[in-house]
Each structure stands twice: as structure tokens, then as C-alpha cells.
Amino acid sequence: MIEPLVLATGLNKRHQVGGTTVQALSNVSLHIARGEFIGVVGRSGSGKSTLMSILGLLDRPDSGRYFLNGQEVAELGEDARASIRNREIGFVFQAATLLSRSSALENVEMPLSYARVGAAERQRRAHAALDRVGLSHRAQHWPSQLSGGEQQRVAIARALVNDPVLILADEPTGALDSKTADSVLSLFEELNKEGRTIVVVTHAMDVAERAQRCITILDGQIIKGQDDSNRPVMLAVSDPT
């Protein structure tokens, strides 16, 4: 059996909301094969953002096990988790979150700076990432000089620049018009065909259904979606995100 890229078992997570404890994730198990394109869809408060935060090592579960690329990562210290995030996970959010006083090229270089990659190699890899998303001709433009779709493509280039094993996208088309959103989703489809493993978290069913496999979260359970061995994946969730 081929080892999955993502294997999460028995994840539990609670949030404090005022004086109330909310069970955000309850006994979550999830299996994602290498090269899969997964859509996770659910309305606001379904728990999908909590799940993404745990998968992206931005948060940790209260209990349960999480293996990424063959390594158990749920209990690692913060420095080790930060290093794995930088090397192995690329993030794309609803807002492109580009640095306004940095060029497109400099924004794409940023993860490489954190990884202490030399200047010449940073520029080479950042140029290659921008070329991959069709924006090599905009490398020296400021974010304010780019359209919303171009800004999101720069964000995708930034997510690609470290050659991550997993790309996590949280509502990546939420701030875009339908035509621009379609072009961004088409880019994700192209990247997936190249072998990238991608998880898109969204409230929009039409966005999630562009993926190879769609997981729908409603009222604390996955009501649609199976893992790659045809077993139902159950997810009990309820969170305020």
C-alpha cells in the first residue's frame, strides 16, 4: 500500500468562546493520497477552517495523531513545526496578503528568505514560480499595480516557490469575480495534473466540485466524500470559524 501524504486519526479540538467550550473537531480521521485534489466544502461554522489550520500546522489538536509525508507532526515543538510549514506546505488564502511595499518577485521570494536561501537562488526560483503562473512579465510590479486575479496568482507562486508537498487553499476564489475565479481554479487543476497535492477549503459547492474528490461537511459530519480506499470518512465538527 502506498503511504498517504496526509493521515489524520482521532483528531479532537475544542475552542473557548466566551465562557463556553465548543467541540470544534471530534474524533476526526482523514486520508489524502499523494497527488489528490481535494475540495472541502461547508457553510460558515462547519469546522473546515479549524481542520485546515491543523493540517497546515498553524494549530494543533487537543488529541489525535497527524502524519504528514510519513512524519508524525501533531506533537512536535513549535520550531520543528515552523520548519515543516516553510519547507513542505504552501498556503493560499482568500486575500492574497501580499506585502504592499514589495514587488511581485520579492513577495514570492519571502518563504525562501525565511529558509535562508541565497539571494541568487531566491531570485531564480521566484522567477520560475512567477513564470509557472503566467506572471513573469509582472515580476517588478507592486501589488497595487496588479488585478485581483494577478495578486492571487502571485500568492499561488509564493505557495509553490519552496516546492511543497501539500498546498492548502482557504477560500482562494472568495474575493474574485466568476471569470477570474475560474482562471484560478483552472491553474489549480493544471498544478494537480503535474502531481501537486491540493486541498481547497470553501463554502461554495461549485468550487469544491472542481476537485477530484469533494468532502462536504454539514451538522458535524461529512455527508459526502470518501477516502481513496472507498471507506467513508467521518468528521464531527462544530466551530465558530
Backbone as CSV, one residue per row, in Angstrom:
resi,resn,N_x,N_y,N_z,CA_x,CA_y,CA_z,C_x,C_y,C_z
1,MET,0.845,-1.204,0.000,0.000,0.000,0.000,0.879,1.252,0.000
2,ILE,0.567,2.209,-0.848,1.314,3.461,-0.907,0.961,4.315,0.305
3,GLU,1.999,4.813,0.967,1.791,5.635,2.157,1.094,6.936,1.779
4,PRO,0.017,7.298,2.483,-0.676,8.550,2.157,0.180,9.754,2.510
5,LEU,-0.063,10.862,1.837,0.638,12.086,2.189,0.122,12.639,3.503
6,VAL,-1.199,12.616,3.667,-1.843,13.092,4.893,-2.606,11.939,5.515
7,LEU,-2.330,11.673,6.787,-3.080,10.669,7.528,-3.363,11.237,8.918
8,ALA,-4.627,11.548,9.165,-5.049,12.081,10.461,-6.037,11.106,11.072
9,THR,-5.837,10.766,12.332,-6.721,9.818,13.006,-7.093,10.338,14.391
10,GLY,-8.383,10.298,14.684,-8.877,10.624,16.016,-8.575,12.029,16.485
11,LEU,-8.591,13.012,15.584,-8.294,14.391,15.977,-9.459,14.991,16.764
12,ASN,-9.139,15.647,17.861,-10.122,16.370,18.662,-9.608,17.777,18.918
13,LYS,-10.522,18.744,18.862,-10.139,20.130,19.104,-11.300,20.880,19.737
14,ARG,-11.019,21.589,20.818,-12.027,22.418,21.478,-11.603,23.874,21.400
15,HIS,-12.586,24.780,21.313,-12.357,26.220,21.372,-13.124,26.794,22.556
16,GLN,-12.550,27.822,23.153,-13.267,28.586,24.176,-13.918,29.787,23.518
17,VAL,-15.228,29.877,23.579,-15.983,31.005,23.027,-16.711,31.663,24.200
18,GLY,-16.140,32.793,24.661,-16.674,33.384,25.882,-16.429,32.410,27.023
19,GLY,-17.490,32.094,27.736,-17.373,31.127,28.817,-17.793,29.734,28.416
20,THR,-17.947,29.501,27.110,-18.435,28.217,26.619,-17.332,27.462,25.890
21,THR,-17.258,26.166,26.112,-16.334,25.305,25.389,-17.063,24.689,24.197
22,VAL,-16.529,24.901,23.003,-17.123,24.376,21.776,-16.246,23.249,21.249
23,GLN,-16.847,22.106,20.999,-16.118,20.974,20.413,-15.999,21.225,18.911
24,ALA,-14.829,21.694,18.497,-14.638,22.062,17.092,-14.440,20.844,16.203
25,LEU,-13.617,19.921,16.619,-13.395,18.674,15.889,-13.537,17.525,16.873
26,SER,-14.188,16.476,16.462,-14.420,15.340,17.348,-14.110,14.036,16.625
27,ASN,-13.004,13.416,17.037,-12.610,12.110,16.508,-12.504,12.111,14.978
28,VAL,-11.796,13.112,14.452,-11.659,13.293,13.001,-10.604,12.343,12.435
29,SER,-10.944,11.668,11.357,-9.974,10.859,10.617,-10.041,11.241,9.144
30,LEU,-8.886,11.393,8.525,-8.815,11.848,7.143,-7.590,11.250,6.475
31,HIS,-7.742,10.846,5.236,-6.693,10.180,4.474,-6.622,10.864,3.110
32,ILE,-5.465,11.436,2.759,-5.279,12.094,1.472,-4.074,11.481,0.783
33,ALA,-4.285,10.942,-0.400,-3.201,10.323,-1.161,-2.354,11.389,-1.846
34,ARG,-1.134,11.036,-2.136,-0.260,11.934,-2.897,-0.869,12.191,-4.271
35,GLY,-0.861,13.445,-4.673,-1.368,13.798,-5.989,-2.865,14.000,-6.060
36,GLU,-3.566,13.915,-4.935,-5.009,14.165,-4.945,-5.299,15.662,-4.943
37,PHE,-6.456,16.011,-5.490,-7.002,17.370,-5.444,-8.325,17.247,-4.697
38,ILE,-8.350,17.756,-3.464,-9.486,17.589,-2.563,-10.208,18.914,-2.379
39,GLY,-11.522,18.893,-2.471,-12.339,20.045,-2.109,-13.048,19.757,-0.799
40,VAL,-12.934,20.661,0.160,-13.643,20.550,1.435,-14.642,21.690,1.504
41,VAL,-15.933,21.360,1.493,-16.964,22.385,1.445,-17.846,22.296,2.685
42,GLY,-18.230,23.452,3.190,-19.119,23.524,4.345,-19.453,24.970,4.609
43,ARG,-20.618,25.189,5.189,-21.016,26.563,5.470,-20.205,27.114,6.637
44,SER,-20.332,28.399,6.894,-19.626,29.043,7.989,-19.968,28.351,9.305
45,GLY,-18.939,28.059,10.093,-19.141,27.379,11.357,-19.086,25.871,11.282
46,SER,-18.776,25.333,10.115,-18.780,23.876,9.965,-17.536,23.210,10.528
47,GLY,-16.461,23.963,10.716,-15.220,23.399,11.224,-14.131,23.239,10.188
48,LYS,-14.407,23.606,8.956,-13.426,23.393,7.898,-12.173,24.237,8.099
49,SER,-12.318,25.435,8.647,-11.138,26.276,8.873,-10.268,25.718,9.994
50,THR,-10.906,25.155,11.017,-10.143,24.509,12.079,-9.365,23.324,11.537
51,LEU,-10.002,22.539,10.692,-9.332,21.388,10.085,-8.138,21.834,9.258
52,MET,-8.317,22.886,8.449,-7.213,23.363,7.628,-6.061,23.873,8.491
53,SER,-6.378,24.571,9.572,-5.330,25.084,10.450,-4.498,23.964,11.047
54,ILE,-5.152,22.861,11.383,-4.416,21.720,11.941,-3.584,21.041,10.862
55,LEU,-4.164,20.845,9.675,-3.415,20.233,8.582,-2.210,21.083,8.183
56,GLY,-2.354,22.413,8.299,-1.275,23.321,7.940,-0.312,23.623,9.062
57,LEU,-0.468,22.961,10.214,0.395,23.145,11.382,0.355,24.570,11.920
58,LEU,-0.774,25.258,11.671,-0.987,26.575,12.260,-1.626,26.436,13.637
59,ASP,-2.222,25.296,13.895,-2.834,24.970,15.178,-2.551,23.498,15.430
60,ARG,-2.772,23.058,16.651,-2.553,21.662,16.956,-3.791,21.081,17.624
61,PRO,-4.076,19.800,17.411,-5.246,19.195,18.037,-5.033,19.000,19.526
62,ASP,-6.132,18.895,20.258,-6.043,18.559,21.680,-5.614,17.110,21.855
63,SER,-6.025,16.258,20.922,-5.622,14.857,20.934,-5.758,14.296,19.525
64,GLY,-5.191,13.130,19.312,-5.215,12.512,17.995,-3.835,12.523,17.370
65,ARG,-3.711,11.891,16.216,-2.429,11.754,15.532,-2.531,12.327,14.120
66,TYR,-1.448,12.960,13.696,-1.404,13.545,12.352,-0.039,13.251,11.753
67,PHE,-0.034,12.516,10.639,1.179,12.212,9.897,1.163,12.993,8.592
68,LEU,2.235,13.725,8.334,2.406,14.451,7.074,3.679,13.955,6.414
69,ASN,3.542,13.429,5.206,4.695,12.938,4.463,5.480,11.903,5.260
70,GLY,4.743,11.070,5.990,5.357,9.979,6.734,5.861,10.326,8.116
71,GLN,5.749,11.585,8.532,6.242,12.012,9.839,5.082,12.427,10.730
72,GLU,5.089,11.951,11.976,4.063,12.380,12.914,4.400,13.792,13.380
73,VAL,3.459,14.721,13.186,3.776,16.131,13.391,2.923,16.811,14.459
74,ALA,1.877,16.152,14.954,0.943,16.814,15.873,1.621,17.256,17.166
75,GLU,2.602,16.496,17.638,3.206,16.775,18.939,4.577,17.427,18.842
76,LEU,5.013,17.788,17.659,6.320,18.429,17.519,6.333,19.806,18.171
77,GLY,7.525,20.266,18.542,7.674,21.602,19.092,7.453,22.670,18.028
78,GLU,7.320,23.911,18.480,6.978,24.997,17.564,8.054,25.241,16.504
79,ASP,9.325,25.136,16.870,10.384,25.369,15.884,10.338,24.315,14.783
80,ALA,10.149,23.061,15.165,10.083,21.984,14.175,8.860,22.149,13.284
81,ARG,7.729,22.543,13.870,6.514,22.744,13.087,6.688,23.896,12.104
82,ALA,7.311,24.969,12.541,7.546,26.113,11.654,8.446,25.726,10.491
83,SER,9.455,24.911,10.765,10.357,24.470,9.707,9.624,23.616,8.679
84,ILE,8.762,22.712,9.141,7.989,21.867,8.229,7.012,22.715,7.417
85,ARG,6.342,23.667,8.073,5.440,24.573,7.345,6.171,25.266,6.205
86,ASN,7.354,25.746,6.485,8.095,26.504,5.479,8.564,25.623,4.329
87,ARG,8.966,24.390,4.625,9.526,23.511,3.603,8.464,22.735,2.835
88,GLU,7.402,22.318,3.517,6.536,21.288,2.950,5.094,21.708,2.698
89,ILE,4.696,22.896,3.148,3.306,23.319,2.983,3.268,24.700,2.332
90,GLY,2.437,24.823,1.298,2.199,26.118,0.667,0.782,26.567,0.969
91,PHE,0.606,27.836,1.339,-0.694,28.366,1.724,-1.178,29.404,0.719
92,VAL,-2.477,29.334,0.409,-3.146,30.365,-0.383,-4.427,30.715,0.352
93,PHE,-4.616,32.009,0.633,-5.782,32.444,1.396,-6.717,33.268,0.522
94,GLN,-7.875,33.614,1.075,-8.856,34.400,0.316,-8.261,35.727,-0.118
95,ALA,-7.623,36.417,0.820,-6.893,37.637,0.484,-5.456,37.244,0.137
96,ALA,-4.910,37.835,-0.901,-3.578,37.447,-1.346,-2.500,37.749,-0.311
97,THR,-2.767,38.678,0.606,-1.855,39.041,1.704,-0.431,39.313,1.193
98,LEU,-0.342,40.104,0.147,0.964,40.485,-0.371,1.479,41.713,0.373
99,LEU,2.794,41.809,0.496,3.402,42.987,1.103,3.316,44.146,0.115
100,SER,2.665,45.214,0.514,2.348,46.303,-0.422,3.581,47.038,-0.913
101,ARG,4.653,47.054,-0.114,5.855,47.788,-0.500,6.924,46.878,-1.080
102,SER,6.529,45.686,-1.486,7.446,44.741,-2.128,6.896,44.378,-3.499
103,SER,7.786,44.146,-4.448,7.370,43.764,-5.790,6.790,42.351,-5.776
104,ALA,6.167,41.968,-6.889,5.656,40.601,-7.004,6.784,39.600,-6.780
105,LEU,7.943,39.864,-7.380,9.087,38.973,-7.227,9.506,38.877,-5.765
106,GLU,9.588,40.001,-5.080,10.011,39.999,-3.681,8.997,39.278,-2.796
107,ASN,7.710,39.414,-3.117,6.696,38.691,-2.354,6.849,37.186,-2.519
108,VAL,7.144,36.746,-3.730,7.315,35.313,-3.975,8.580,34.789,-3.300
109,GLU,9.604,35.621,-3.217,10.859,35.223,-2.576,10.733,35.021,-1.074
110,MET,9.719,35.592,-0.454,9.656,35.672,1.007,9.864,34.329,1.718
111,PRO,9.169,33.231,1.338,9.410,31.962,2.050,10.852,31.485,1.930
112,LEU,11.508,31.803,0.820,12.897,31.402,0.642,13.820,32.195,1.550
113,SER,13.452,33.443,1.836,14.233,34.243,2.780,14.190,33.618,4.161
114,TYR,12.984,33.186,4.572,12.858,32.521,5.875,13.680,31.236,5.920
115,ALA,13.805,30.570,4.765,14.577,29.325,4.696,16.072,29.586,4.501
116,ARG,16.461,30.865,4.481,17.861,31.274,4.368,18.497,30.802,3.066
117,VAL,17.720,30.854,1.997,18.245,30.551,0.669,18.983,31.794,0.160
118,GLY,20.099,31.593,-0.513,20.897,32.707,-1.016,20.148,33.563,-2.022
119,ALA,20.567,34.814,-2.164,19.844,35.791,-2.970,19.698,35.361,-4.425
120,ALA,20.762,34.880,-5.033,20.699,34.496,-6.445,19.734,33.330,-6.645
121,GLU,19.790,32.341,-5.767,18.894,31.201,-5.884,17.449,31.603,-5.590
122,ARG,17.256,32.523,-4.651,15.906,33.030,-4.373,15.295,33.638,-5.628
123,GLN,16.050,34.487,-6.278,15.524,35.152,-7.466,15.247,34.158,-8.583
124,ARG,16.141,33.193,-8.763,15.935,32.193,-9.814,14.641,31.412,-9.580
125,ARG,14.449,30.959,-8.353,13.272,30.149,-8.054,12.001,30.988,-8.068
126,ALA,12.089,32.238,-7.609,10.913,33.108,-7.622,10.503,33.445,-9.055
127,HIS,11.485,33.713,-9.917,11.178,33.957,-11.336,10.509,32.735,-11.958
128,ALA,11.007,31.537,-11.641,10.434,30.308,-12.191,8.996,30.116,-11.710
129,ALA,8.730,30.439,-10.427,7.375,30.294,-9.894,6.416,31.282,-10.545
130,LEU,6.872,32.518,-10.745,6.028,33.505,-11.427,5.770,33.106,-12.873
131,ASP,6.775,32.560,-13.516,6.599,32.091,-14.889,5.568,30.966,-14.941
132,ARG,5.588,30.105,-13.910,4.642,28.987,-13.890,3.200,29.459,-13.815
133,VAL,2.942,30.581,-13.138,1.571,31.088,-13.028,1.276,32.163,-14.080
134,GLY,2.188,32.320,-15.046,1.949,33.237,-16.155,2.157,34.700,-15.845
135,LEU,3.023,35.002,-14.872,3.212,36.404,-14.474,4.672,36.838,-14.484
136,SER,5.496,36.195,-15.279,6.909,36.594,-15.313,7.063,38.037,-15.771
137,HIS,6.129,38.516,-16.600,6.203,39.888,-17.116,5.757,40.921,-16.082
138,ARG,5.253,40.475,-14.935,4.794,41.394,-13.887,5.682,41.326,-12.645
139,ALA,6.852,40.737,-12.775,7.706,40.466,-11.620,8.060,41.722,-10.829
140,GLN,8.237,42.852,-11.490,8.674,44.068,-10.804,7.509,45.013,-10.466
141,HIS,6.295,44.574,-10.647,5.139,45.409,-10.329,4.785,45.306,-8.848
142,TRP,4.263,46.425,-8.319,3.760,46.440,-6.951,2.379,45.771,-6.922
143,PRO,1.964,45.233,-5.776,0.629,44.652,-5.680,-0.481,45.597,-6.132
144,SER,-0.333,46.895,-5.839,-1.356,47.864,-6.228,-1.484,48.005,-7.742
145,GLN,-0.467,47.564,-8.466,-0.485,47.628,-9.924,-1.032,46.344,-10.557
146,LEU,-1.427,45.388,-9.733,-1.924,44.103,-10.206,-3.421,43.984,-9.978
147,SER,-4.095,43.275,-10.859,-5.519,42.991,-10.654,-5.686,41.978,-9.524
148,GLY,-6.927,41.791,-9.093,-7.185,40.823,-8.031,-6.752,39.417,-8.414
149,GLY,-7.027,39.034,-9.657,-6.616,37.723,-10.123,-5.108,37.582,-10.193
150,GLU,-4.427,38.641,-10.627,-2.967,38.604,-10.683,-2.372,38.525,-9.284
151,GLN,-2.948,39.252,-8.342,-2.459,39.167,-6.967,-2.586,37.742,-6.430
152,GLN,-3.720,37.086,-6.739,-3.900,35.724,-6.250,-2.920,34.767,-6.928
153,ARG,-2.600,35.014,-8.186,-1.596,34.184,-8.866,-0.208,34.388,-8.256
154,VAL,0.098,35.602,-7.852,1.362,35.832,-7.140,1.370,35.038,-5.837
155,ALA,0.234,35.032,-5.143,0.135,34.266,-3.894,0.329,32.773,-4.158
156,ILE,-0.194,32.281,-5.276,-0.007,30.874,-5.622,1.461,30.611,-5.953
157,ALA,2.099,31.526,-6.667,3.532,31.391,-6.957,4.328,31.346,-5.662
158,ARG,3.959,32.181,-4.700,4.637,32.179,-3.393,4.445,30.833,-2.693
159,ALA,3.249,30.243,-2.834,2.984,28.941,-2.232,3.799,27.834,-2.898
160,LEU,4.137,28.022,-4.178,4.861,26.993,-4.936,6.374,27.082,-4.788
161,VAL,6.886,28.223,-4.374,8.303,28.512,-4.554,9.214,27.561,-3.778
162,ASN,8.747,27.004,-2.672,9.546,26.055,-1.897,9.301,24.617,-2.313
163,ASP,8.555,24.423,-3.406,8.227,23.081,-3.894,7.601,22.231,-2.788
164,PRO,6.487,22.686,-2.208,5.891,21.982,-1.069,5.238,20.669,-1.478
165,VAL,5.085,19.768,-0.512,4.394,18.506,-0.788,2.880,18.676,-0.732
166,LEU,2.406,19.754,-0.076,0.970,19.975,0.117,0.649,21.450,-0.049
167,ILE,-0.380,21.750,-0.854,-0.868,23.124,-0.994,-2.246,23.195,-0.353
168,LEU,-2.416,24.107,0.598,-3.687,24.331,1.274,-4.226,25.693,0.865
169,ALA,-5.431,25.712,0.317,-6.042,26.959,-0.157,-7.355,27.178,0.586
170,ASP,-7.460,28.291,1.309,-8.645,28.609,2.103,-9.440,29.697,1.404
171,GLU,-10.582,29.349,0.832,-11.441,30.279,0.099,-10.635,31.083,-0.930
172,PRO,-9.854,30.419,-1.790,-8.954,31.154,-2.688,-9.656,31.970,-3.750
173,THR,-10.949,31.707,-3.993,-11.686,32.469,-5.005,-12.760,33.353,-4.386
174,GLY,-12.804,33.419,-3.061,-13.897,34.115,-2.378,-13.991,35.596,-2.679
175,ALA,-12.868,36.228,-3.028,-12.863,37.675,-3.286,-12.783,37.997,-4.774
176,LEU,-12.985,36.986,-5.631,-12.803,37.171,-7.066,-14.124,37.070,-7.814
177,ASP,-14.202,37.761,-8.961,-15.376,37.592,-9.818,-15.331,36.212,-10.459
178,SER,-16.437,35.784,-11.054,-16.560,34.406,-11.519,-15.541,34.058,-12.601
179,LYS,-15.263,34.981,-13.514,-14.314,34.698,-14.585,-12.905,34.539,-14.030
180,THR,-12.516,35.422,-13.121,-11.184,35.343,-12.524,-11.070,34.109,-11.646
181,ALA,-12.155,33.804,-10.916,-12.164,32.604,-10.078,-11.955,31.355,-10.922
182,ASP,-12.587,31.307,-12.070,-12.443,30.155,-12.953,-10.992,29.990,-13.403
183,SER,-10.324,31.094,-13.694,-8.927,31.006,-14.138,-8.028,30.507,-13.011
184,VAL,-8.302,30.915,-11.766,-7.519,30.457,-10.624,-7.744,28.965,-10.388
185,LEU,-8.994,28.514,-10.476,-9.285,27.092,-10.310,-8.664,26.268,-11.428
186,SER,-8.650,26.818,-12.633,-8.003,26.120,-13.751,-6.511,25.958,-13.489
187,LEU,-5.906,26.961,-12.868,-4.488,26.861,-12.520,-4.269,25.756,-11.489
188,PHE,-5.147,25.673,-10.479,-5.036,24.579,-9.507,-5.157,23.224,-10.208
189,GLU,-6.068,23.118,-11.165,-6.235,21.857,-11.899,-4.970,21.504,-12.674
190,GLU,-4.342,22.502,-13.273,-3.097,22.264,-14.008,-1.989,21.806,-13.058
191,LEU,-1.884,22.466,-11.908,-0.866,22.091,-10.932,-1.092,20.672,-10.430
192,ASN,-2.356,20.308,-10.243,-2.671,18.952,-9.800,-2.271,17.927,-10.860
193,LYS,-2.482,18.243,-12.123,-2.094,17.330,-13.199,-0.586,17.126,-13.234
194,GLU,0.154,18.109,-12.706,1.611,17.991,-12.619,2.042,17.168,-11.398
195,GLY,1.070,16.741,-10.587,1.384,15.899,-9.437,1.262,16.580,-8.090
196,ARG,0.845,17.842,-8.055,0.712,18.551,-6.784,-0.494,18.029,-5.995
197,THR,-0.330,17.920,-4.697,-1.436,17.569,-3.807,-2.044,18.867,-3.299
198,ILE,-3.342,19.047,-3.519,-4.004,20.320,-3.234,-5.280,20.079,-2.445
199,VAL,-5.490,20.881,-1.408,-6.740,20.869,-0.649,-7.314,22.286,-0.699
200,VAL,-8.507,22.411,-1.256,-9.194,23.702,-1.322,-10.370,23.669,-0.354
201,VAL,-10.376,24.596,0.581,-11.446,24.726,1.566,-12.346,25.873,1.133
202,THR,-13.645,25.642,1.063,-14.554,26.650,0.517,-15.965,26.459,1.051
203,HIS,-16.765,27.515,0.976,-18.188,27.386,1.292,-19.002,27.139,0.031
204,ALA,-18.363,27.205,-1.139,-19.078,27.134,-2.415,-18.960,25.742,-3.021
205,MET,-20.072,25.074,-3.205,-20.071,23.727,-3.746,-19.485,23.678,-5.153
206,ASP,-19.768,24.700,-5.984,-19.269,24.665,-7.357,-17.753,24.749,-7.400
207,VAL,-17.139,25.395,-6.389,-15.677,25.444,-6.313,-15.136,24.084,-5.883
208,ALA,-15.723,23.505,-4.839,-15.247,22.216,-4.334,-15.385,21.118,-5.375
209,GLU,-16.422,21.203,-6.193,-16.667,20.151,-7.172,-15.687,20.192,-8.351
210,ARG,-14.848,21.227,-8.414,-13.786,21.238,-9.424,-12.666,20.270,-9.029
211,ALA,-12.648,19.847,-7.776,-11.623,18.925,-7.299,-11.940,17.500,-7.733
212,GLN,-10.952,16.614,-7.572,-11.153,15.198,-7.872,-12.118,14.548,-6.880
213,ARG,-12.024,14.958,-5.639,-12.855,14.385,-4.579,-13.376,15.515,-3.717
214,CYS,-14.662,15.499,-3.472,-15.309,16.566,-2.709,-15.807,16.018,-1.380
215,ILE,-15.411,16.658,-0.298,-15.866,16.312,1.043,-16.793,17.427,1.509
216,THR,-18.019,17.078,1.842,-18.992,18.058,2.304,-19.236,17.882,3.794
217,ILE,-19.096,18.971,4.547,-19.287,18.942,5.992,-20.597,19.650,6.332
218,LEU,-21.463,18.987,7.086,-22.734,19.569,7.481,-23.153,18.994,8.829
219,ASP,-23.487,19.902,9.741,-24.017,19.490,11.044,-23.149,18.442,11.733
220,GLY,-21.858,18.664,11.681,-20.958,17.812,12.446,-20.524,16.527,11.786
221,GLN,-20.887,16.299,10.550,-20.474,15.079,9.873,-20.132,15.354,8.417
222,ILE,-19.275,14.515,7.864,-19.070,14.535,6.424,-20.231,13.777,5.805
223,ILE,-21.037,14.488,5.025,-22.210,13.854,4.425,-21.937,13.422,2.989
224,LYS,-20.800,13.865,2.461,-20.404,13.439,1.119,-18.894,13.401,1.063
225,GLY,-18.358,12.284,0.597,-16.909,12.182,0.455,-16.390,10.897,1.043
226,GLN,-15.502,10.262,0.303,-14.881,9.035,0.760,-13.395,9.138,0.584
227,ASP,-12.660,8.346,1.381,-11.213,8.344,1.213,-10.847,7.476,0.017
228,ASP,-9.548,7.381,-0.286,-9.144,6.732,-1.528,-9.201,5.214,-1.475
229,SER,-9.642,4.634,-0.335,-9.844,3.193,-0.294,-11.320,2.870,-0.189
230,ASN,-12.167,3.884,-0.506,-13.613,3.710,-0.587,-14.296,3.534,0.752
231,ARG,-13.620,3.902,1.843,-14.256,3.842,3.149,-14.760,5.231,3.487
232,PRO,-15.946,5.369,4.051,-16.438,6.688,4.424,-15.531,7.333,5.457
233,VAL,-15.307,8.634,5.313,-14.538,9.392,6.287,-15.517,10.207,7.109
234,MET,-15.534,10.004,8.399,-16.487,10.708,9.262,-15.776,11.843,9.990
235,LEU,-16.440,12.974,10.073,-15.878,14.152,10.712,-16.963,14.826,11.508
236,ALA,-16.801,14.877,12.816,-17.767,15.560,13.659,-17.211,16.924,13.997
237,VAL,-17.891,17.981,13.571,-17.342,19.320,13.729,-18.430,20.303,14.130
238,SER,-17.984,21.339,14.800,-18.834,22.480,15.096,-17.956,23.550,15.680
239,ASP,-17.617,24.548,14.852,-16.753,25.593,15.370,-17.216,26.939,14.862
240,PRO,-16.721,28.015,15.491,-17.200,29.352,15.170,-16.512,29.987,13.999
241,THR,-15.542,29.308,13.325,-14.793,29.930,12.247,-15.563,29.884,10.948
